[in-house]
Structure formats: C-alpha cells, structure tokens
C-alpha cells in the first residue's frame, strides 16, 4: 500500500511540474543528508535579469553567501566538514587585502570580497544567521557552516559544477 501512496504522490506532483514548466518553474524534491528528511521546493529556472533580481538579499549579502559557498566547496574536506564562521571571515579579509595590493583589474570574486569587506561584523553575522534561518546554510558540529537543504534544491547545477570530486559523486545521487 505504501508504494501506491508514493506513486500517487509522484504522479500528482509530476502533473503540476509539467504545468509549471511553461513559466520556467520546477518542483524539485531531494533528501538532505544532514537530517535525512525529504524536502520539496518550487525553483525558478529562468535565467533572465529579472529572475536574478528576485531576492530579498542585498548585493553584499549575496556576495557573502557566494563566498561562503565557495569556501564550503573548496575541497572534499570542507564539503564534508563545513567551514568555521571566523575562518570564512579571515579568508575574506585576506583576499580583500590581496586584491587591493594587486593593482590589476579585479575578478568577480575579488569584487565580491571587497563588497563583503564593507559590511560590519554584526551585519555579516546577521546575514549568515538569516541564511541559516532560510535553510540556505546550516550549522552543525561545533558551529560549522554547511550548505542547507534550500541550497541543494535551488542551486543544484551550480553546486554539482563547483563541488570537489568526492562530494559531487555523493551529492549527485541525492539531488
């Protein structure tokens, strides 16, 4: 009987997903390894400038999130163990200093780093807390930051593209 319920559930959402495709939306379902729960999200697949503006986060907050994701996805160890909040801020500080000293045209990451540098420590902490509250990030063992279930669902392609080899193989099965 349980299989019939699962099939009915999948068929129901499959019909809705086909209809949502006309407006570049998709329903994604995935199991989040941290709590072994299934999550569902409606994801905007449009790659337009207007779609990119559909956020409550400021450009600085988005930059902090992106830099945090980059640090989490740096290697298989950080993908598995997460990153320390203070460690992320130290990396950002170091990169900002190096960017200023280089005197060359800045990369996107260096521009994001400089943007985050203009945030106060309280704003950075508040932003990371709101990203955790919104399930974009999660706190685990010893206050280390990990990607949250919302990141896995909404940023699947980016994460799999950027993830180190072992993490990509593991996450590709989940997503």
Helices and strands as residue ranges (DSSP letters): H 2-20, G 21-23, E 25-32, E 37-44, H 49-52, H 59-72, H 76-81, E 83-84, H 85-102, H 108-117, H 121-133, E 137-140, G 141-143, E 144-147, H 149-154, H 156-162, H 165-174
